[in-house]
C-alpha cells in the first residue's frame, strides 16, 4: 500500500475463534497455516481443540436460552441486521472469497451478494415458519389442538469445505432462524471468510453464544461432538469422507441426535428447501381444553 | 373423605370370543398371499391373561424378509406409485371401512393376544385405527398441500416395526400414511402380539389391495433387525424402546436411508394447586393405568404442587381402589394383563429398585388371577429425581410421585430427563397452560386431559423419545420427499 512516496506496511489480523461472543485463541495454543488457492500463505489461523469445541457447546446452550425466548420478529430483525453488516463489508468478503476459492472478482462478488441475500431470505422466515409448518388440528373432541415448530436446541454443523462463504451462511442461517444455537466448524482449508463472518455476527445484535465459529480440523473435533450429550443435532454438510460421516452418524445415535446430511453436490446458489430449517425443528402438539 | 373402597359388587360381563376365528398357525403375508416358509422356525403366541396358546407364527428369516421387500419393491415401482392419488386413496378408504365393519371381532382378538381390557380395545384402539386410515385416505390425492412442494414423491419401500402395546393401532399409524403417500410396506408386528396384524392381512385381501403393497412378516427382534438393515428398504419407521431405536439409528448410519423413531418416554403429569382435583385424579389414572401403563407417553411421573399433595394422594388412592383388575374380556375391567412374562419381570424389578432406593410403595388392594401376568396399580411416594423409578421407563402400572413449589421448578423437573415425548398440565388457568406448554420439552402436551390421540394431531418426541411425527400434516413428511430433491 502506498501513499505518496512512503510505503505503508499493512496491519495484519490475528485469526481467532468465535466462542460465546468473544474472540479467543485456541486454548491449546495451536494454529495452522492457511494458504490461498495458489498455495500462497494467507495466515496462521487458530486450530480449535476438542476442549474449545466443548466450550463452544456450553456457550451455544446459553445462547439458545435467550435466542429461543426472543420473539420471531426480533430474530428476523437480527438476521436482517447481519445482512446489513455484511453489505458494509462486501468488498472485504469478495476479496477473501476470491483469494480463498481462487475465483475471479465477478464470481467472488456474485457469491458474496448471494450470501448477503441469503440472510435476507432467512430473516423473512423467522416469523413465518410457525404459520407454514404449524397447524391447527381438527381433532374429534372438545379441544383446541395445535402444532407449532420449536428449535431442537444446539446444532453442531460442519460448513461445506468448498463454498467458504455462501455454503457457510446457507448452513448457519437455517439453523438459527428458528431459535437454535450452533457451533459451526468452518471450512478447514478456506476459513478466512468465516472469521470475518464472525466479526459481522458479533456486531449484529445476535446474543452471545447463538453462533460459535471454530476453525480447525473437523475430523479431530467432530467425533466427541457427535457423541456430546448436550448437542441436539448435527449438520454434516462439510463431511465429504463417507466413512467419517457414517461414524459420526453412529456416534450420534447414542443420544438420538437429529442428523442432517445434505448431498455432497449441493448447489448453494439454489433457493434452499424448507427442509434446511425443518430438519432442525421439533413439532410440539398442544391439546388445550375447550369448555365453560 | 375415606380410604375405604366402594366395594360395589359387579357380575361378570365377559365379551364373547365366538366372533373370533383364530387359525392354529399362520404363515407370513407376502405379495398378497399367505406363504408357509419351509424352514422358518415357529413360535407360539399366547393370551397373557390365561397363558393359553392362541396360535403359532413364523420366525421370518433373511429369505422371507428379502422376498417381502422384493414384493414391496415391485408393487411400489409397477403399481402403487404409478396409481393416481385418488385411486390409491379409495383403497385406503376401503381399509378404513373394513376395520369399522370388523371392529368388534378385531377388538376381541386384540384383547386376547395383548391382554388389554376390551373396553379399551373396543373404544380406543379400533375406532382410532379406522380413523387413521380414514384421515390419511383423504390425503392421497392432496399431497401437493403436504408442505413439500408440488408433486412430492414417495420414498419407496417402508420397513415398519411396531410394538406390542397397541398392535393394530400402531399398524394403522404406520401403514395408513405410508400407503396414502404412495409407499409400499413390509410390516413386522411384535412377537407377542402378531394376530391382529395377520388379521389385517386378510383385510388387505378383502380390499383387493394390489399384491405386494402390504407385506407382513412375523418374528422377534432378529426379524426386525433383518428388515431394518435390508438393502432394498428406503425408509425405516420404528416404534419401540429407546434402546432398540438407538441400535437401528446406528445400523442405518451412512446409508442415507430415511428413519423415523418413536421411542420411550417418562412423561411428567403436572398438577397445580388450582387444578380441579377430581378431574385431575381421573386424568392421572388415565395417564398411567390406561393400557396397564404400557404406553410410551404414559404420565409416569406425577409432579404435584406441594400444598395439595396430601389431599390429592388421598383421592388418588381412593380412586385406585375402585379400579377393576382382571379378565381383559370382561366389559367392566379397567386394568388388564401385563403383556408378557418378560415385561412383568421388568416391572417387578424396577418396582423393587424403588423399594431398595427408599421410595414408599402402595398398591391398590385387588385379587389378581392365578394364571397369567398381572401387576396391581401401584403408586410410589417419597421419590427423588435420582431414583430409577423417576428416571427409567417402567412401561407398567407404576406411578412415581414427586412435588414442586413453583412453576419454574415444575418445568425444570419435568424437563430433567433424556426423554421428551409427552407431558400433562392440570390447572384452571389458561395462560399458565400455554406458559407451561411452551417451556416443556415434549412433543405432545395435554392440558387438563391425558392420553388423547387423533389422526389429525401430530405425535412424536423430543430428544431420546425419537424424531419424526405421526399423524397430521406433519406426519406426511416422514413418507415423502420433495420433487426436486
Interface residues (C-beta under 8 A of the other chain):
Chain A: X132 X133 X135 X137 X138 X139 X140 X141 X143 X145 X147 X152 X232 X242 X243 X245 X246 X247 X248 X249 X250 X252 X253 X254 X255 X256 X258 X261 X273 X274 X275 X278 X282 X283 X284 X285 X286 X287 X288 X289
Chain B: X131 X147 X148 X149 X242 X245 X246 X247 X249 X250 X252 X253 X254 X256 X261 X263 X418 X430 X433 X434 X437 X442 X443 X444 X445 X446 X447 X448 X449 X452 X454 X456 X457 X458 X459 X460 X462 X463 X464 X465 X466 X467 X469 X472 X473 X474 X477 X482 X484 X485
